[in-house]
Amino acid sequence: MADQLLPIIEGLAAGVIAADLNDPHGLAQLHESFGAAAKVARDSGAATHEELGRAAERGASLLEAIILQEVANAQAAMDEIGAILTQLQQSVDGGSESVKPQAAEHPPAEASPYDGPEPDFSVQTDTADLAREFINEATTHIDAAEAALLALEESPEDPEPVKTLFRAVHTIKGTAGFVNLKQIPRLAHSCENLLDLARQGKIAVIGKTADLVLESIDRLKSMVAELSKAVERNGVQPQDAALGELIDRINTASRQTDAAPSPAPAAKPAPVAVVEKPVVVPTVEKTPAVPQAPVEEPKKLPAVVAEVAETEAVVAPRPAAATDAAPPQARSNDATVKVSTDRLDRLIDSVGELVIAQSMLEQSIGHGGGDGSGTSGATRGLSHLGKLTRELQDLAMSMRMVPIQGVFQKMARLARDLTRKSEKQISFTTVGGETELDRNLVEAISDPLVHMIRNAADHGIEPADVREKAGKPREGHLELRAYHQGGSVVIEIRDDGKGLVKSKIVAKAVERGIIRADEQLSDQEIFGLIFHAGLSTAEKVTDVSGRGVGMDVVKRNIESLRGRIEIESVEGKGTTFTVRLPLTLALIDGLVARVGDQRFIVPLLGVEQSLRLTHGQVSTVHGRGELCMCRGSLLPVVRLHRLFNIEPAFTEPTECLAIIVQDNVRRCCLLVDALVGRQQVVIKSLGDTIGRSKGVAGGAILGDGKVSLILDVPSLLDIGNG
């Protein structure tokens, strides 16, 4: 029988992973496969196989209910189907042995995994794709579990995070069985038992229990990461020899809690379509015969499926179950498809070429001679092409946009760990996690945020007794906020700690020779000193921060993303770091400036103003070079024609145009011959040789087909203020 059942079950495993709840035809095929598995099991005539048949029939019944929209939570039903498949696989793989009966409300404690020489998983050609699907799905569920646990610590009485945790771990256990993994299902199963106790209200996931669950999630995360490496190198995933100790601790916690007297049972809930507990396929023992109703054949669904697929009427769902229903906003009806980032990058490149071609065509028609006859139609067509190009460009760029919530979740976990390590009382909140930006930016901004969160928790927020003496709440507050502003994404890291002490910063800067003792600086310039390498005002060095390294790297990393960082701080009140980033790294809005016969693009994000200079506004100061008086401040002058060795049209400052660029701490004046206009351009890489040139961030192709250099504002500020 196993030879007949195994191919069916393997097909079901692949089908369930790829199942789309909005595809009734695909669900119907799964229904037929469950029916086939039930028939094979029953036809064998063995009592134990009859139990397998009942489990398969249960899967078919659940699929039928999903297709007919008779379940309140379709995803929960699919999770139960996954559990059924796991049990079927274990029963078939075990030969004549069946899964042991469930003797109590909870399964018996799981034994520690064996530490034999066999690998936990070996990548085969026919399992690699299945493993990749599992990795993607498991990563999503692990992130959800981690977020739910953090939310649970904030609101221990809220039952929803517990249910989310249980569903995530339960699904990981089920899908891991499809890929024939051994250790991940064992760990997930033990963790699931513990969470089931929390779901029933027997324990609270706080304190040591929360730490144990979080340790389990971390171990699952590392095991999935190891599996991903094994898949990429077509190798094997070794067993985790230390996993048994963690599983023993989880099982011990479950047994100790389960042995305690249970509270009085609550009123029995109304029957629901989806059973909470995973199905267990028991061994049939010799017991007195009990009359049973005849087992029905699973219903055939082609007609029902056709009816469901063709009608637009929505069957009213049953009232949501009060036990394990997911929040309404947790699922979306939008169909999605996974697309590799390489394909998205190629699409972005193609759209960029289309933008360039449209710009060249526009310039060609604009510069055309003649009396204009016959060009009106071309102009209208060009206008329509421009509209379509912009729409396609916006659509292509939006495909790369992802919410910043994933990074915020990592920061929440970091803040929790720092709070435990520093023994301070810190509350951490996030706002604007749905804010979207380019996925490359999301990945790159994580490290700078980590360092700023560490600094805020370690040096910004005071210990509880110090805060109390200062008249503050004992609990400090750390907030991470994101929002769109104009064409940028703004990320704020705000704390209500002791703030930056300007006198200490200045003293350290003088001590290290960064500034002169008699130098007069604005608040922004003083705060900007902390971005110098090695400057730290920390009174002690910890394993978290305080060595004076990191903030210079933070600034450099943010500037490499064409962003900038600002600081606002009030001593005794707190500090706010504000990071401004472009929405995407593929496009840039800039001012096109002409110097001689060359054109340069100055990113708008760094432009403060442009102006025509007057006599006496530019002067030469010994030891400091040319300076420009602008709004009461002397700014260093950078002549682009000297920097790039170009013959300019004008050399007199009064004949030139000045562009004031800044990064909120430093400012300088760029002298150019003229401004051509404002333009959005596609950024092109210049290669290693030209790309390393001082003052150059990249290149762009303009409408006439010529290449224009994109200026690197931070680098120009270094030159001007050097």
Secondary structure, 3 states (H helix, E strand, C coil): CHHHHHHHHHHHHHHHHCCCCCCHHHHHHHHHHHHHHHHHHHHCCCHHHHHHHHHHHHHHHHHHHHHCCCCCCHHHHHHHHHHHHHHHHHHHHCCCCCCCCCCCCCCCCCCCCCCCCCCCEECCCCCHHHHHHHHHHHHHHHHHHHHHHHHHHHCCCCHHHHHHHHHHHHHHHHHHHHCCCCHHHHHHHHHHHHHHHHHCCCCCCCHHHHHHHHHHHHHHHHHHHHHHHHHHCCCEECCCCCHHHHHHHHHHHHHHHHHCCCCCCCCCCCCCCCCCCCCCCCCCCCCCCCCCCCCCCCCCCHHHHHHHHHCCCCCCCCCCCCCCCCCHHHCCCCCCCCCCHHHHHHHHHHHHHHHHHHHHHHHHHHCCCCCCCCHHHHHHHHHHHHHHHHHHHHHHHHCCEEECHHHHHHHHHHHHHHHHHHCCCEEEEEECCCCEEEHHHHHHCHHHHHHHHHHHHHHHCCCHHHHHHCCCCCCEEEEEEEEEECCEEEEEEEECCCCCCHHHHHHHHHHCCCCCCCCCCCHHHHHHHHHCCCCCCCCCCCCCCCCCCCHHHHHHHHHHCCCEEEEEEECCCEEEEEEEEECCCCEEEEEEEEECCEEEEEEHHHEEEEEECCCCCEEEECCCEEEEEECCEEEEEEEHHHHCCCCCCCCCHHHCEEEEEECCCCEEEEEECEEEEEEEEECECCHHHHHCCCCEEEEEECCCCCEEEEECHHHHHHHHHC
